[in-house]
Amino acid sequence: MRNLAICSVLALGACAAAGQTRVVGIDQVPPGSTCVQSGALDSFKGEMASTELGARIMGAARAPNLRWVPHGAMVTMEYNARRVTVQLDPQNRVLTAKCG
């Protein structure tokens, strides 16, 4: 039974895969705000992905949610006005940061 529980936890961890929405730096964004697409998001292109960078991107976009999209990952296409989506290259550097 214990082995089954351990396997379940490991399998559940695999569900937290590429493209999952993560909330980081929420204290930087006013409650109820929506993502604001601006030229400031273009300035992050080429930077290495990190928690700190995610918080900076969220602050620049005023978005309460962040979604990292690793290179080659498949993601859903639904638009979320409260989210900024950051696409990464194979070296985990930012390709684009866009609302949605």
Backbone as CSV, one residue per row, in Angstrom:
resi,resn,N_x,N_y,N_z,CA_x,CA_y,CA_z,C_x,C_y,C_z
1,MET,0.820,-1.190,0.000,0.000,0.000,0.000,0.866,1.258,0.000
2,ARG,1.947,1.208,0.769,2.838,2.368,0.825,3.462,2.637,-0.541
3,ASN,3.850,1.563,-1.243,4.433,1.726,-2.582,3.431,2.369,-3.538
4,LEU,2.175,1.997,-3.400,1.137,2.585,-4.240,1.015,4.082,-3.968
5,ALA,1.082,4.469,-2.711,1.002,5.886,-2.353,2.185,6.659,-2.915
6,ILE,3.377,6.075,-2.830,4.572,6.735,-3.365,4.464,6.888,-4.877
7,CYS,4.013,5.839,-5.557,3.854,5.908,-7.015,2.826,6.967,-7.398
8,SER,1.762,7.071,-6.612,0.734,8.072,-6.897,1.292,9.483,-6.795
9,VAL,2.107,9.722,-5.772,2.710,11.042,-5.592,3.654,11.353,-6.741
10,LEU,4.459,10.370,-7.143,5.385,10.587,-8.257,4.631,10.845,-9.554
11,ALA,3.577,10.099,-9.790,2.787,10.302,-11.004,2.112,11.667,-10.991
12,LEU,1.635,12.087,-9.834,1.009,13.396,-9.722,2.006,14.504,-10.017
13,GLY,3.246,14.333,-9.596,4.289,15.315,-9.882,4.511,15.481,-11.370
14,ALA,4.346,14.418,-12.121,4.512,14.488,-13.571,3.416,15.324,-14.217
15,CYS,2.285,15.468,-13.546,1.188,16.280,-14.078,1.532,17.765,-14.069
16,ALA,2.453,18.177,-13.235,2.870,19.581,-13.180,3.899,19.805,-14.271
17,ALA,3.473,19.628,-15.495,4.392,19.616,-16.628,4.442,20.960,-17.337
18,ALA,5.060,20.928,-18.488,5.266,22.116,-19.306,3.978,22.877,-19.540
19,GLY,4.070,24.178,-19.458,2.948,25.028,-19.781,1.962,25.249,-18.651
20,GLN,2.245,24.708,-17.476,1.323,24.890,-16.357,1.382,26.326,-15.865
21,THR,0.216,26.870,-15.537,0.152,28.220,-14.993,0.690,28.212,-13.572
22,ARG,1.561,29.143,-13.246,2.110,29.265,-11.905,1.910,30.697,-11.435
23,VAL,1.643,30.849,-10.170,1.466,32.172,-9.589,2.752,32.542,-8.865
24,VAL,3.395,33.605,-9.313,4.668,34.055,-8.751,4.605,35.565,-8.582
25,GLY,5.062,36.082,-7.483,5.129,37.526,-7.302,3.777,38.204,-7.302
26,ILE,2.773,37.498,-6.817,1.413,38.022,-6.863,1.274,39.330,-6.096
27,ASP,2.122,39.551,-5.099,2.030,40.780,-4.308,2.399,42.020,-5.114
28,GLN,3.003,41.846,-6.286,3.382,42.973,-7.138,2.228,43.451,-8.015
29,VAL,1.161,42.674,-8.087,0.072,42.959,-9.016,-1.201,43.266,-8.229
30,PRO,-1.857,44.398,-8.539,-3.093,44.741,-7.828,-4.173,43.678,-8.037
31,PRO,-4.966,43.385,-7.012,-6.049,42.404,-7.143,-7.014,42.797,-8.258
32,GLY,-7.480,41.806,-9.000,-8.453,42.050,-10.055,-7.874,42.603,-11.343
33,SER,-6.567,42.782,-11.411,-5.980,43.362,-12.622,-5.923,42.334,-13.744
34,THR,-5.832,42.843,-14.967,-5.679,41.988,-16.136,-4.364,42.332,-16.818
35,CYS,-3.890,41.416,-17.622,-2.608,41.574,-18.307,-2.656,42.762,-19.271
36,VAL,-1.574,43.522,-19.297,-1.450,44.678,-20.186,-0.291,44.413,-21.142
37,GLN,-0.619,44.212,-22.437,0.411,43.977,-23.450,1.088,45.301,-23.760
38,SER,2.393,45.362,-23.557,3.121,46.605,-23.837,4.504,46.270,-24.371
39,GLY,5.178,47.278,-24.874,6.537,47.106,-25.369,7.501,46.663,-24.288
40,ALA,7.144,46.907,-23.033,8.012,46.497,-21.925,8.225,44.987,-21.917
41,LEU,7.242,44.226,-22.383,7.386,42.770,-22.401,8.445,42.324,-23.405
42,ASP,8.646,43.099,-24.462,9.673,42.763,-25.455,11.076,42.860,-24.874
43,SER,11.241,43.648,-23.839,12.576,43.844,-23.262,13.105,42.601,-22.553
44,PHE,12.254,41.613,-22.305,12.686,40.399,-21.613,13.243,39.347,-22.567
45,LYS,13.118,39.579,-23.867,13.593,38.609,-24.854,15.078,38.323,-24.648
46,GLY,15.415,37.037,-24.619,16.804,36.615,-24.473,17.250,36.390,-23.038
47,GLU,16.434,36.805,-22.058,16.814,36.606,-20.654,16.545,35.166,-20.227
48,MET,17.373,34.658,-19.303,17.247,33.300,-18.794,16.043,33.208,-17.856
49,ALA,15.235,32.182,-18.027,14.057,31.987,-17.185,14.466,31.752,-15.736
50,SER,13.770,32.424,-14.824,14.006,32.255,-13.387,12.775,32.764,-12.647
51,THR,12.695,32.440,-11.383,11.588,32.929,-10.567,11.590,34.446,-10.522
52,GLU,12.774,35.026,-10.383,12.886,36.482,-10.327,12.437,37.120,-11.641
53,LEU,12.838,36.527,-12.758,12.419,37.053,-14.056,10.905,36.944,-14.198
54,GLY,10.340,35.829,-13.773,8.893,35.663,-13.830,8.166,36.754,-13.067
55,ALA,8.669,37.085,-11.886,8.057,38.147,-11.081,8.171,39.495,-11.786
56,ARG,9.308,39.751,-12.429,9.485,41.010,-13.163,8.533,41.088,-14.357
57,ILE,8.377,39.972,-15.059,7.469,39.940,-16.210,6.037,40.170,-15.747
58,MET,5.643,39.508,-14.657,4.296,39.692,-14.120,4.059,41.147,-13.728
59,GLY,5.059,41.766,-13.123,4.937,43.171,-12.736,4.806,44.080,-13.939
60,ALA,5.605,43.824,-14.990,5.552,44.648,-16.201,4.210,44.502,-16.913
61,ALA,3.657,43.284,-16.889,2.383,43.026,-17.566,1.180,43.288,-16.664
62,ARG,1.431,43.494,-15.375,0.368,43.649,-14.375,-0.561,42.446,-14.392
63,ALA,0.027,41.261,-14.592,-0.737,40.016,-14.683,-0.573,39.193,-13.406
64,PRO,-1.673,38.730,-12.821,-1.572,37.936,-11.605,-1.180,36.480,-11.839
65,ASN,-1.170,36.028,-13.089,-0.798,34.641,-13.401,0.279,34.605,-14.470
66,LEU,1.140,33.604,-14.349,2.254,33.429,-15.283,2.255,31.999,-15.788
67,ARG,2.474,31.828,-17.099,2.597,30.490,-17.677,3.902,30.424,-18.457
68,TRP,4.817,29.543,-18.008,6.059,29.285,-18.742,5.755,28.211,-19.776
69,VAL,6.226,28.392,-20.997,6.050,27.388,-22.043,7.430,26.984,-22.541
70,PRO,7.933,25.835,-22.071,9.242,25.366,-22.527,9.232,25.083,-24.028
71,HIS,10.398,25.116,-24.631,10.548,24.864,-26.065,9.915,23.522,-26.438
72,GLY,9.069,23.533,-27.445,8.455,22.311,-27.951,7.246,21.829,-27.170
73,ALA,6.876,22.529,-26.108,5.737,22.099,-25.293,4.422,22.451,-25.975
74,MET,3.437,21.607,-25.766,2.096,21.875,-26.268,1.295,22.517,-25.141
75,VAL,0.523,23.528,-25.475,-0.311,24.205,-24.482,-1.700,24.437,-25.051
76,THR,-2.644,24.637,-24.163,-3.993,24.969,-24.602,-3.990,26.388,-25.161
77,MET,-4.916,26.673,-26.034,-4.944,27.965,-26.713,-5.981,28.926,-26.144
78,GLU,-6.625,28.568,-25.022,-7.630,29.479,-24.476,-6.963,30.767,-24.011
79,TYR,-7.661,31.861,-24.204,-7.139,33.166,-23.802,-7.549,33.438,-22.365
80,ASN,-6.596,33.839,-21.548,-6.856,34.196,-20.153,-6.340,35.616,-19.955
81,ALA,-7.239,36.559,-19.774,-6.869,37.978,-19.670,-6.039,38.285,-18.429
82,ARG,-5.991,37.366,-17.476,-5.243,37.591,-16.238,-3.876,36.901,-16.266
83,ARG,-3.458,36.405,-17.439,-2.228,35.620,-17.522,-1.265,36.195,-18.558
84,VAL,0.025,36.107,-18.250,1.071,36.384,-19.229,1.741,35.041,-19.539
85,THR,1.885,34.757,-20.833,2.489,33.507,-21.282,3.877,33.802,-21.820
86,VAL,4.864,33.068,-21.318,6.259,33.276,-21.702,6.759,32.025,-22.415
87,GLN,7.087,32.168,-23.698,7.633,31.053,-24.470,9.148,31.070,-24.365
88,LEU,9.726,29.877,-24.161,11.166,29.743,-23.969,11.817,29.010,-25.129
89,ASP,13.095,29.300,-25.369,13.860,28.592,-26.391,14.496,27.342,-25.757
90,PRO,15.236,26.539,-26.529,15.832,25.321,-25.966,16.804,25.577,-24.807
91,GLN,17.351,26.772,-24.703,18.279,27.108,-23.612,17.566,27.785,-22.435
92,ASN,16.229,27.735,-22.417,15.407,28.369,-21.372,15.541,29.881,-21.346
93,ARG,15.723,30.476,-22.502,15.729,31.932,-22.617,14.400,32.369,-23.228
94,VAL,13.955,33.552,-22.865,12.656,34.063,-23.309,12.668,34.348,-24.811
95,LEU,11.680,33.770,-25.496,11.443,34.102,-26.906,10.393,35.200,-26.997
96,THR,9.265,34.990,-26.312,8.185,35.974,-26.297,7.517,35.999,-24.926
97,ALA,6.927,37.126,-24.607,6.083,37.278,-23.416,4.844,38.030,-23.881
98,LYS,3.695,37.364,-23.810,2.454,37.949,-24.324,1.303,37.678,-23.370
99,CYS,0.356,38.585,-23.368,-0.851,38.373,-22.575,-1.634,37.198,-23.146
100,GLY,-2.308,36.500,-22.263,-3.137,35.392,-22.692,-2.755,34.150,-22.001
